[in-house]
Amino acid sequence: MGSTEEQKKAILPFLQRADEVTKIEPKVAYYCRMYAVEQGLALENRSPQIEGVLGALLAKLEKDKPFINSGPDDQQYCENFAVKVFNRADKVDRAGRADKSTATTYYAASVFIEILRQWGELSPDLVDMQRYAAWKAADIRKALREGRPPTAGPPADSADAKADADLKAEADLLDDLGLPAVPGSLSAPPAPHATGSSSGAQASAGAPPTPPAGPPAAPPPAFPRPPSAPASIGGAPRFQPGSKVIYSATGQGAGVKGTVARVTREGPEGCQYMVALSQQIVEADEAHLAPEFEPGQRVVYHAPDGSLMDASVSELNASHWRPTYVISCDADGEQREVMDVHLERLKEPRSPLMPDSSPPSIAAIPPPADGGSPGSAAAPPSPPPVGARPPPQAPFAASRPPPTPGPPPAQSLPMPPPPAVSQGPTATAGIPVPTAGFKPSLAAITEAHKLAKYGASSLGFEDVPSAVKYLTDALKLLTQSQ
């Protein structure tokens, strides 16, 4: 874009909506500003005024982030809000009471739907809803200008050609409202949209996205990743917009602190980021970035033996590259100095579905029909509980049958003689058996999404046992009642 005024139109709609809802919906306001920053950073030849606005926005985002409690369900939260705003305008419109305020509400809904693009492409239902909302905002305003009552509801089929022409005038009509057109909203005439229920759009976006692909399954080495390699997972970005990082242009000496503004490239060849430093904005590869874990930050430590331990950061040393962190592990209280590639942010406390527990017991394995040792059962044992942190060899050792019937191996837990267990679904040894007709709740889908992400993260560190457990628990949530 050329002039400052033209560049403002790329970010103004989102900043206006953020200011409107900042007190009642601070999380939605946060993501409106985040999307405004993404749009602004995409502008070429940004004017000094726009650079100043972006700098102020990044500072505000960094200040607000600790109070947002961001998580994997934020996309669904923002989508639900956008659909609620749309339905509010649609209800008034279909009742034949549309006015200038209704047009503004429709327009706001189209903006709130637009910010969902920062999580990926919109579902077809949301695309239709956005275009319909933008068109209704223009159509209602046009009717009011002409002194006639706005037409309630969607246009008739015979009005499609006229609707197409009206859309082309949408920008001028929205200017009368003081509202710039939403990017992409003028591409096609709106399709008639049934707004009696928003379940279609919600179901479309409510399903968990496919976890990033991990490396091929193989017997995991202890911790083969070299210390200089960032822990990116299957080409997925290690950092997200708003992440605090430490940047080194040369890979030597002390780094400088910054904030990720945008992911500019991702893929197997490596990810690249636009990073806002105190005096400039730079493009940086993942190899030149490290996470800024502040003292007190909760993290997950990937130990050399493949186990995972929750820990707290005690100290950050960024005087050299790569930075190192002194952490205190919850399990043993021991302090360790480790590099950032051994750590990942602990996004939320462990779920009740992922308890800290003792190493897996083989008591859950059905005894064989011939009365032999439980260790000789043909079915493999259930995966270990998610929270358990035994050495990675333990789950495999427990599944090896002893040479002759007798007491369980030394590494197995002592147990009384097992009661008779019917050979039912448990014979699948931990693999969830789908319940016919079962439909998971939204809460179960959200929790399964989290577990799938943990599983993908474990694969990124070639921790196959943990990945199996996370993904098995996710499958249980999606296939069985709890």
C-alpha positions as CSV (number, residue, x, y, z in Angstrom):
1,M,0.0,0.0,0.0
2,G,1.1,3.6,-0.6
3,S,-0.2,6.3,1.6
4,T,-0.5,6.2,5.4
5,E,-4.3,6.5,5.1
6,E,-4.4,3.4,2.9
7,Q,-2.2,1.5,5.2
8,K,-4.4,2.4,8.2
9,K,-7.3,0.6,6.5
10,A,-5.5,-2.7,6.9
11,I,-5.5,-2.5,10.7
12,L,-8.2,0.0,11.7
13,P,-11.2,-2.4,11.7
14,F,-9.5,-4.7,14.1
15,L,-8.3,-2.0,16.4
16,Q,-11.8,-0.4,16.5
17,R,-13.4,-3.7,17.5
18,A,-10.7,-4.4,20.1
19,D,-11.4,-1.0,21.8
20,E,-15.1,-1.8,21.8
21,V,-14.9,-5.1,23.6
22,T,-11.7,-4.7,25.6
23,K,-13.5,-4.4,28.9
24,I,-16.1,-7.1,28.4
25,E,-14.1,-9.6,26.3
26,P,-10.4,-8.9,26.9
27,K,-9.4,-12.2,25.2
28,V,-11.2,-11.3,22.0
29,A,-9.7,-7.8,22.1
30,Y,-6.3,-9.3,22.5
31,Y,-6.6,-11.4,19.4
32,C,-8.1,-8.5,17.4
33,R,-4.9,-6.5,18.2
34,M,-2.8,-9.6,17.4
35,Y,-4.4,-9.9,14.0
36,A,-4.0,-6.1,13.4
37,V,-0.3,-6.5,14.0
38,E,-0.1,-9.4,11.5
39,Q,-1.9,-7.4,8.9
40,G,0.4,-4.4,9.6
41,L,3.6,-6.3,9.4
42,A,2.5,-7.7,6.0
43,L,2.4,-4.2,4.6
44,E,5.3,-3.2,2.3
45,N,7.0,0.2,2.7
46,R,5.3,0.9,6.0
47,S,5.1,4.6,6.9
48,P,6.8,5.8,10.1
49,Q,3.3,6.4,11.6
50,I,2.3,2.7,11.0
51,E,5.7,1.5,12.4
52,G,4.9,3.5,15.6
53,V,1.4,2.1,15.8
54,L,2.8,-1.5,15.4
55,G,5.5,-0.9,18.1
56,A,2.9,0.4,20.5
57,L,0.6,-2.6,19.7
58,L,3.4,-5.1,20.3
59,A,4.2,-3.5,23.6
60,K,0.5,-3.7,24.7
61,L,0.2,-7.3,23.6
62,E,3.3,-8.2,25.6
63,K,1.8,-6.4,28.6
64,D,-1.6,-8.0,28.3
65,K,-0.5,-11.6,27.5
66,P,0.0,-12.7,31.2
67,F,-3.6,-11.8,32.0
68,I,-5.2,-13.5,28.9
69,N,-4.5,-17.1,30.0
70,S,-4.1,-18.2,26.4
71,G,-4.7,-21.8,25.5
72,P,-5.6,-24.2,22.7
73,D,-9.3,-23.4,23.1
74,D,-8.9,-19.7,22.3
75,Q,-9.9,-20.2,18.7
76,Q,-13.2,-21.8,19.7
77,Y,-13.7,-19.0,22.3
78,C,-13.3,-16.3,19.7
79,E,-15.5,-18.1,17.2
80,N,-18.3,-18.5,19.7
81,F,-18.2,-14.8,20.4
82,A,-18.2,-14.0,16.6
83,V,-21.2,-16.3,16.1
84,K,-23.0,-14.7,19.0
85,V,-22.6,-11.2,17.6
86,F,-23.8,-12.4,14.2
87,N,-26.9,-14.1,15.7
88,R,-27.7,-10.9,17.6
89,A,-27.8,-8.9,14.4
90,D,-29.6,-11.6,12.5
91,K,-32.4,-11.9,15.0
92,V,-33.2,-8.2,14.9
93,D,-32.9,-8.2,11.1
94,R,-35.2,-11.2,10.5
95,A,-37.8,-9.6,12.9
96,G,-37.9,-6.6,10.5
97,R,-36.4,-4.1,13.0
98,A,-33.0,-3.5,11.3
99,D,-31.5,-0.1,11.7
100,K,-28.1,1.5,11.6
101,S,-27.0,-0.2,14.8
102,T,-27.9,-3.6,13.2
103,A,-25.7,-2.8,10.2
104,T,-22.8,-1.9,12.6
105,T,-23.4,-5.2,14.5
106,Y,-23.3,-7.2,11.3
107,Y,-20.1,-5.5,10.2
108,A,-18.5,-6.2,13.6
109,A,-19.4,-9.9,13.3
110,S,-17.6,-10.0,9.9
111,V,-14.5,-8.5,11.6
112,F,-14.6,-10.9,14.5
113,I,-14.9,-13.8,12.0
114,E,-11.9,-12.4,10.1
115,I,-9.6,-12.5,13.0
116,L,-10.1,-16.3,13.2
117,R,-7.8,-16.5,10.1
118,Q,-4.8,-16.2,12.4
119,W,-5.5,-19.9,13.3
120,G,-5.8,-21.0,9.7
121,E,-8.3,-21.1,6.9
122,L,-11.9,-20.5,7.8
123,S,-14.5,-23.3,7.5
124,P,-17.0,-23.0,4.6
125,D,-19.7,-22.2,7.0
126,L,-17.7,-19.3,8.5
127,V,-16.8,-18.0,5.1
128,D,-20.5,-17.9,4.1
129,M,-21.4,-16.3,7.4
130,Q,-18.7,-13.6,7.1
131,R,-19.7,-12.7,3.5
132,Y,-23.4,-12.6,4.4
133,A,-22.7,-10.3,7.4
134,A,-20.7,-7.9,5.3
135,W,-23.3,-7.8,2.7
136,K,-26.2,-7.3,5.2
137,A,-24.2,-4.4,6.7
138,A,-24.0,-2.7,3.3
139,D,-27.6,-3.6,2.3
140,I,-29.2,-2.2,5.5
141,R,-27.2,1.0,5.2
142,K,-28.1,1.4,1.6
143,A,-31.8,1.0,2.4
144,L,-31.6,3.6,5.1
145,R,-29.9,6.0,2.8
146,E,-32.7,5.5,0.3
147,G,-35.4,6.1,2.9
148,R,-36.9,2.6,2.7
149,P,-37.2,-0.2,5.3
150,P,-34.4,-2.7,5.0
151,T,-35.4,-6.1,3.5
152,A,-35.5,-8.6,6.3
153,G,-33.4,-11.8,6.0
154,P,-31.5,-13.1,3.0
155,P,-32.2,-12.0,-0.6
156,A,-34.5,-14.0,-2.8
157,D,-32.9,-16.1,-5.5
158,S,-34.0,-13.6,-8.1
159,A,-32.1,-10.9,-6.4
160,D,-28.7,-12.6,-6.8
161,A,-27.6,-10.3,-9.6
162,K,-28.6,-7.2,-7.7
163,A,-26.9,-8.5,-4.6
164,D,-23.7,-8.9,-6.7
165,A,-23.9,-5.3,-7.7
166,D,-24.7,-4.2,-4.2
167,L,-21.6,-5.9,-2.9
168,K,-19.4,-4.0,-5.3
169,A,-20.6,-0.8,-3.6
170,E,-20.1,-2.2,-0.1
171,A,-16.9,-0.2,0.5
172,D,-18.6,3.1,-0.2
173,L,-21.5,2.2,2.0
174,L,-19.3,1.1,4.9
175,D,-17.3,4.3,4.6
176,D,-20.5,6.1,5.5
177,L,-20.5,4.1,8.7
178,G,-16.9,5.0,9.3
179,L,-16.0,1.4,8.9
180,P,-13.4,0.2,6.3
181,A,-14.3,-2.9,4.3
182,V,-13.1,-6.2,5.7
183,P,-10.3,-7.8,3.7
184,G,-11.7,-10.5,1.3
185,S,-15.4,-9.7,2.0
186,L,-16.1,-8.3,-1.4
187,S,-15.0,-11.4,-3.4
188,A,-18.5,-12.8,-4.2
189,P,-22.2,-12.3,-3.4
190,P,-23.4,-13.7,-0.1
191,A,-25.2,-17.0,-0.1
192,P,-28.5,-17.1,1.8
193,H,-27.5,-18.3,5.3
194,A,-29.7,-20.1,7.8
195,T,-28.9,-18.5,11.1
196,G,-31.3,-20.3,13.3
197,S,-28.4,-22.4,14.6
198,S,-24.7,-21.8,14.6
199,S,-23.9,-25.5,15.2
200,G,-22.6,-26.1,11.7
201,A,-19.9,-23.4,12.1
202,Q,-19.1,-24.4,15.6
203,A,-18.9,-28.1,14.8
204,S,-16.6,-27.3,11.9
205,A,-14.2,-25.3,14.0
206,G,-14.8,-27.3,17.2
207,A,-13.1,-30.5,15.9
208,P,-9.5,-30.6,16.9
209,P,-7.0,-29.8,14.1
210,T,-4.8,-32.6,13.0
211,P,-1.7,-32.7,15.2
212,P,1.6,-31.9,13.4
213,A,3.2,-34.9,11.9
214,G,6.0,-36.4,14.0
215,P,9.1,-38.3,12.9
216,P,8.6,-42.0,11.8
217,A,8.1,-44.4,14.7
218,A,11.3,-46.1,15.7
219,P,13.0,-47.4,18.8
220,P,13.8,-44.1,20.5
221,P,17.4,-43.3,21.3
222,A,18.0,-41.7,24.7
223,F,18.0,-38.0,23.5
224,P,19.8,-37.7,20.2
225,R,18.9,-34.1,19.4
226,P,22.0,-32.0,19.3
227,P,22.0,-29.1,21.8
228,S,22.2,-26.5,18.9
229,A,19.0,-27.7,17.2
230,P,15.7,-26.0,18.2
231,A,12.9,-28.5,19.1
232,S,10.6,-27.8,16.2
233,I,8.0,-30.5,15.7
234,G,7.5,-31.9,12.3
235,G,7.9,-28.5,10.6
236,A,5.4,-26.9,12.9
237,P,6.4,-23.5,14.4
238,R,8.1,-23.7,17.7
239,F,7.0,-20.1,18.6
240,Q,3.7,-18.4,18.1
241,P,2.8,-14.7,17.7
242,G,3.3,-13.0,21.1
243,S,6.0,-15.4,22.3
244,K,8.9,-13.8,24.2
245,V,12.2,-14.9,22.7
246,I,15.9,-14.2,22.8
247,Y,17.5,-13.4,19.4
248,S,21.0,-13.7,18.2
249,A,21.9,-12.5,14.7
250,T,25.3,-14.2,14.6
251,G,24.7,-17.2,16.9
252,Q,27.5,-16.0,19.2
253,G,27.7,-13.9,22.3
254,A,24.7,-12.5,24.2
255,G,21.3,-12.4,22.7
256,V,18.7,-9.6,22.8
257,K,15.1,-9.9,23.9
258,G,12.2,-9.6,21.5
259,T,8.6,-10.6,20.7
260,V,7.5,-12.9,17.9
261,A,5.0,-10.9,15.7
262,R,4.3,-13.3,13.0
263,V,5.3,-16.7,11.6
264,T,6.5,-15.9,8.0
265,R,7.4,-19.4,6.9
266,E,6.9,-23.0,8.1
267,G,7.7,-26.4,6.8
268,P,10.2,-29.2,6.9
269,E,12.9,-26.9,5.7
270,G,12.5,-24.8,8.9
271,C,10.4,-22.0,10.2
272,Q,11.0,-18.3,10.0
273,Y,9.6,-15.5,12.1
274,M,9.2,-11.7,12.1
275,V,10.5,-10.6,15.5
276,A,10.0,-7.2,17.1
277,L,13.1,-6.0,19.0
278,S,13.3,-2.8,21.0
279,Q,14.7,-0.8,18.1
280,Q,13.8,-2.7,15.0
281,I,11.8,-5.6,13.4
282,V,13.9,-8.5,12.0
283,E,13.3,-11.7,10.1
284,A,14.9,-14.7,12.0
285,D,15.2,-18.4,11.5
286,E,14.5,-20.7,14.4
287,A,18.2,-21.4,14.9
288,H,18.7,-17.7,15.9
289,L,15.9,-17.8,18.5
290,A,15.5,-19.2,21.9
291,P,12.5,-19.0,24.3
292,E,12.7,-16.5,27.0
293,F,11.7,-18.4,30.1
294,E,11.6,-16.0,33.0
295,P,12.3,-17.0,36.7
296,G,9.2,-18.7,38.0
297,Q,8.1,-19.9,34.6
298,R,6.6,-23.4,34.6
299,V,8.2,-25.7,32.1
300,V,8.5,-29.4,31.1
301,Y,12.0,-30.8,31.2
302,H,12.9,-33.5,28.6
303,A,15.6,-35.5,30.5
304,P,18.4,-37.3,28.6
305,D,16.8,-40.7,29.5
306,G,13.6,-39.7,27.7
307,S,11.5,-39.0,30.8
308,L,9.4,-35.8,31.3
309,M,9.5,-33.7,34.5
310,D,7.6,-30.6,35.5
311,A,10.0,-27.9,36.7
312,S,10.3,-24.2,37.5
313,V,12.9,-21.9,36.0
314,S,15.1,-20.4,38.7
315,E,17.6,-18.4,36.6
316,L,18.2,-17.4,33.0
317,N,21.7,-16.9,31.6
318,A,21.6,-15.1,28.3
319,S,25.2,-13.9,28.3
320,H,26.2,-16.5,25.8
321,W,24.5,-18.4,22.9
322,R,22.6,-20.6,23.4
323,P,21.1,-19.4,26.6
324,T,21.0,-21.8,29.6
325,Y,18.5,-22.0,32.4
326,V,18.8,-23.2,36.0
327,I,15.6,-25.2,36.7
328,S,14.3,-26.9,39.8
329,C,12.5,-30.2,39.1
330,D,9.3,-31.0,41.0
331,A,10.0,-34.8,41.2
332,D,13.3,-34.6,43.1
333,G,13.9,-30.9,43.9
334,E,17.2,-31.1,42.2
335,Q,18.5,-28.1,40.3
336,R,19.9,-28.5,36.8
337,E,21.4,-26.1,34.3
338,V,20.1,-27.0,30.8
339,M,19.8,-25.5,27.4
340,D,16.5,-24.3,26.0
341,V,16.2,-27.3,23.6
342,H,15.6,-29.5,26.6
343,L,12.6,-27.4,27.8
344,E,9.1,-26.5,26.6
345,R,6.5,-24.3,28.2
346,L,4.0,-25.9,30.5
347,K,0.9,-24.5,29.1
348,E,-1.4,-25.5,31.9
349,P,-1.4,-27.7,35.0
350,R,-1.7,-31.4,34.5
351,S,-5.3,-32.5,33.8
352,P,-7.0,-35.0,36.0
353,L,-6.8,-37.2,33.0
354,M,-3.0,-37.1,33.2
355,P,-2.3,-37.8,36.9
356,D,1.2,-38.2,38.4
357,S,1.3,-41.8,39.5
358,S,3.5,-44.7,40.1
359,P,5.0,-46.8,37.3
360,P,2.5,-48.9,35.4
361,S,1.2,-52.1,37.1
362,I,0.8,-55.3,35.1
363,A,-2.2,-56.1,37.3
364,A,-4.5,-54.8,34.5
365,I,-3.3,-57.4,32.1
366,P,-5.9,-60.3,31.9
367,P,-4.5,-63.6,33.1
368,P,-4.1,-66.3,30.4
369,A,-6.7,-69.0,30.3
370,D,-4.1,-71.7,31.3
371,G,-3.4,-70.0,34.6
372,G,0.1,-69.1,33.7
373,S,2.0,-66.0,34.8
374,P,0.3,-62.7,34.0
375,G,3.5,-61.7,32.3
376,S,3.0,-64.4,29.7
377,A,-0.3,-63.0,28.4
378,A,-0.3,-62.5,24.7
379,A,-1.8,-59.1,24.8
380,P,0.7,-56.2,25.6
381,P,0.1,-54.1,28.7
382,S,-1.8,-50.8,28.8
383,P,0.5,-47.8,28.1
384,P,1.7,-46.1,31.3
385,P,-0.3,-43.3,32.8
386,V,0.6,-39.9,31.4
387,G,1.9,-38.4,34.5
388,A,4.2,-41.4,35.3
389,R,7.8,-40.7,34.8
390,P,9.6,-44.1,34.9
391,P,12.7,-44.8,32.7
392,P,11.5,-45.4,29.2
393,Q,12.6,-49.1,29.4
394,A,10.1,-49.9,32.1
395,P,6.9,-50.2,29.9
396,F,8.7,-52.6,27.6
397,A,10.4,-54.6,30.3
398,A,7.1,-55.2,32.0
399,S,5.6,-56.7,28.8
400,R,8.3,-59.3,28.4
401,P,7.1,-62.8,29.4
402,P,9.4,-64.7,31.9
403,P,10.9,-67.9,30.6
404,T,8.8,-70.0,33.0
405,P,5.7,-69.4,35.0
406,G,6.6,-67.8,38.3
407,P,6.6,-64.6,40.2
408,P,6.6,-61.4,38.1
409,P,10.0,-59.9,37.0
410,A,11.9,-57.8,39.5
411,Q,11.0,-54.5,37.9
412,S,7.3,-55.3,38.1
413,L,5.2,-54.2,41.1
414,P,4.3,-56.8,43.7
415,M,0.7,-57.9,43.5
416,P,-1.7,-60.4,44.9
417,P,-3.0,-63.3,42.7
418,P,-5.2,-61.6,40.1
419,P,-8.9,-62.3,40.2
420,A,-10.6,-63.9,37.2
421,V,-11.1,-61.3,34.5
422,S,-13.5,-61.9,31.7
423,Q,-12.0,-61.6,28.2
424,G,-13.9,-58.6,27.1
425,P,-12.7,-55.3,25.6
426,T,-9.8,-55.2,28.0
427,A,-8.1,-57.9,25.9
428,T,-7.2,-55.1,23.5
429,A,-4.6,-54.1,26.1
430,G,-5.2,-50.4,26.4
431,I,-6.4,-49.7,22.9
432,P,-9.7,-48.0,23.3
433,V,-12.8,-49.9,22.0
434,P,-15.2,-47.4,20.4
435,T,-18.6,-47.2,22.0
436,A,-21.3,-47.6,19.4
437,G,-23.1,-44.3,18.8
438,F,-20.9,-42.4,21.2
439,K,-20.5,-38.7,20.5
440,P,-17.8,-36.9,22.6
441,S,-18.7,-33.6,24.3
442,L,-17.0,-30.3,23.4
443,A,-15.0,-30.5,26.6
444,A,-13.8,-34.0,25.7
445,I,-12.8,-32.8,22.2
446,T,-10.9,-29.9,23.7
447,E,-9.1,-32.2,26.2
448,A,-8.3,-34.7,23.4
449,H,-6.9,-31.8,21.3
450,K,-4.5,-31.0,24.2
451,L,-3.4,-34.6,24.6
452,A,-2.8,-34.9,20.9
453,K,-0.6,-31.9,21.0
454,Y,1.4,-33.4,23.9
455,G,1.7,-36.6,21.9
456,A,3.1,-34.7,18.9
457,S,5.5,-32.9,21.2
458,S,6.7,-36.2,22.6
459,L,7.3,-37.5,19.1
460,G,9.4,-34.4,18.4
461,F,11.7,-35.5,21.1
462,E,11.5,-39.2,19.9
463,D,9.8,-40.1,23.2
464,V,7.6,-42.8,21.8
465,P,6.2,-44.3,25.1
466,S,4.9,-40.9,26.2
467,A,3.5,-40.2,22.8
468,V,1.6,-43.6,22.8
469,K,0.1,-42.8,26.2
470,Y,-1.0,-39.2,25.3
471,L,-2.5,-40.3,22.0
472,T,-4.2,-43.4,23.6
473,D,-5.8,-41.1,26.2
474,A,-7.0,-38.8,23.5
475,L,-8.6,-41.7,21.6
476,K,-10.4,-42.8,24.7
477,L,-11.9,-39.4,25.2
478,L,-13.2,-39.4,21.6
479,T,-14.5,-43.0,21.6
480,Q,-15.7,-43.8,25.1
481,S,-17.8,-42.2,27.8
482,Q,-15.8,-41.3,30.9
